[in-house]
Amino acid sequence: MEIDEIKQVREEKIATLVQQGINPYGSRFQNVEAVGNVLAHFEENRSVKVAGRVMANRKHGKVMFMDLRDMTGKIQLFVRKDNLTDKDFEMVQLLDIGDIIGVSGELFITKMGEQSIRVKEVTILSKSLMCLPEKWHGLKDVEIRYRQRYVDLIANTEVREIFLKRSRVISFIRRYLDERKFIEVETPMLQPMAGGARGRPFKSKHNTYDMDVYLRIAPELYLKRLLVGGFDRVYEINRNFRNEGISTRHNPEFTMLEAYQSYGNFEDMMDLMEGLVSGAAYELHGSYKVPYQGAEVDFTPPWERRSFAGIVKERFDIDPEDTAETMLAKVKKIKGDKVKIDMLTRSAVMKIVEDILEEDKTMNPVFFTDYFTFLCPLAKVKKEQPAISERFECFVAGMEIGNAYSELNDPREQKARFLEDLTDDTETGLRTFDEDFIAALEYGMPPAGGLGIGIDRIVMLLTDSPSIRDVILFPLLKPQADTVESGEAKDPHAAI
């Protein structure tokens, strides 16, 4: 049956319900018990009241068996004409898969041994006009799943589980940091100047002030202002926005944790990250060993540490003092002339090097330390090696999940580093820096460690998800082809 025919049949059922004096989109249905709780505390003949979506409907004359599902589980309903009023039984005949109902009844076990509810009362709460994806195949088209996540969540219980686990991970992170005396704060998403990281921002305009504004690419500079103000331990679970490419690891809107600890350094942040991420893995799996894409990630502390500068020297013979031209020549010596670069800067060459190193895909967590100072304009340098910064990046399964510094707190050096970075920045397209942040540092910021962790990527690893779109409820998608070509909205139901 075509979609239009299905909708027409269901529209007719709605009209019949209205004629019978029944509201097909009923009001609140109070004092319901979660299905999961009913099943966990199942006791025959106990009276219960539940609500949810009809997921199956099997009719046998004057008897019907339905599967009702809510957020916590699924239970069978046994509907018999003798147990209902004539009006209720007539209404039940008009129900379809996808409808949302509330029922009251008693618990019992069928002859087949299935825990069920013997229904005594039925209330329709929302009549569905659309059919759900076919039972045995579900909603498999990835593009449709992302575009119509609401259908995806109905049709695929494993998708629901991913987002329930995401919620548990974020709750664990908050609990972990709160217990260590960090305070959660909020900083501006709309900023007069995008800063705190390299990335091309989304730009808009504030009409009243007639000023350009940017969606934040990172909250770092505002969180450090709070260290200046006397908040010694702060964190923010924040939405960031970067106007860049999309891949299985990148979405223009994503979630980060950033945390800052006064009187600490990047080594303290290593300990914090190691404990937080391994703890989240154990919270979710009851083990530090987690399956991921046919392999296993072992989050057991302590994690391995490697020198980025040492690896780059060993693989490419590159030194941090090399010019951009020298670096590129050394990379081409290893990778050949197929290496392409849009603008010749040291940062651009090192981005190519980092992409090459990511291809190694070491499964277990690794801290890469000893990053070149010109890549780290906000980090302190090593006293004995000023070309190397006190920074680490953490990789798992070939994917960067975290980044941390010993934060630079000298306002004079910070300003000089910002100015130097402007000449080397090929990513943001901005040619300014945050003067007010320098002014804040001039009041004195304590030495500190700062940490950023990609929440979406952590959830990918802990839920065995291959794409960042699998762990973001509503990822940004390109316009549908029909919409772009015709200028008319494409029917969102067409592919179901």
Protein Blocks (a to p, Z undefined) as FASTA:
>chain_A
ZZklmmmmmmmmmmmmmmnopafbbcddehiacfklmmmmgcehiacddddddfbdcdeh
jaccdddddfkbccdddddfklpcfklmmmmmmpcehiacdddddddddfkopacdddfb
dcdfbdcfbdcddfklopmblklmmmmmmlmmmmmmmlmmmmmmmmmmmmmmmmmmmmno
pacddddfbdfbdghiacdddddddfklopacdddfbfklmmmmmmmnopabdcdddddd
ddddddfkbcfbdcddddddehiafklmmmmmmmmmmmmmmmmnopabdceehiacdfbd
cdddddfklmmmmmnopafkbcfklmmmmmmmmnojmbccfbdcfklmmmmmmmmmmmno
pabacddehiafklmmmbccdfklmkbccdddddeehiafbdcddddfbfklmmmmmmmm
mmmmcknopabdcfklmmmmmnopaddddddddfklmmmmmnopabfklmgfbacddddf
klmmnopacdfklmZZ
